[in-house]
Amino acid sequence: MYAFDVVRPKSLDEALAALGDEDAQALSGGQTLIPTLKQRLAMPSKLVSLTAIDDLKGVSHRGGSVVIGGATTHAVVAAEAGAQFPALAALAGNIGDPAVRNRGTIGGSLANNDPSACYPAAALGSGATITTNSRDIAADDYFQGMFTTALEEGEIVTSVSFPVPEKAAYVKFEQPASRFSLVGVFVTKTGDDVRVAVTGASNNGVFRWTEAEAALSGNFSAEALDGLTAPADDMISDLHGSAAYRAHLVGVITKRAVTAANG
């Protein structure tokens, strides 16, 4: 590690003012940022902790959507979102281990946009809206590639609004040591609208598998995906699995997610 300052503002305005300082960096749960600092892959001079801002925490149900504050931990989402959105709560309850779930936050996860993280699949698969201190961003516009989002310098994720679908499920095939997704699929159905979001598989980060969505919109069953294969061209290939292996897993896990969504 190296020397840096840490401030814990009590309000969003105070946090934004602190982030206006040169080389300041927002700190939410720190599950990605702290290891990055230890490796000196990032070296901000000031960390602005968001953990003392109560307005950025909590789970509520508004107008058919579950709204989650950006500084809400995975453990709280798992405990409080289940009544309205069981698939989202189940996803949160299976992130990492208890230590990670009690420190990591939804806003931090979405801001980092790790290509194997779970929340990006939930946001994209639900058609969520990411709200910042300055604007609302549709999930389809928010995710822009591996570790890349539409967030601008100094912009903070203040909340995320998830429309509650008629049916939904998240299934992931995880790497045993890290519990990150080799492939994770979040599926939702609302009327004729079907969304299939895939994480862990692509070099471009989370994506919608539109061919599967088209097949499922007319027949929301695992059988509708028979013969359908995700393209392997842009899939991640590493020591955990080849691009072809991940492409195969996308089809398998999507079928499992649809079956789970149908109960």
ABEGO torsion letter per residue (X at the ends): XBBBBBBBBABAAAAAAAAABBGBBBBBAGAAAAAAAAAGABBBABBBBAAABAAABEBBBBGGBBBBBAABBAAAAAAAAAAABAAAAAAAAABEBAAAAAABBAAAAAAAGBAABAAAAAAAAAGBBBBBAABBBBAAAABAEBGBBABBBGBBBABBBBBBBABBBBBBBBBAAAGBBABBBBBBBBEABBBBBBBGABAAEBBBBAAAAAAAAABBBAAAABGBBBBAAABBBBAAEBAAAAAAAAAAAAAAAAAAAAX
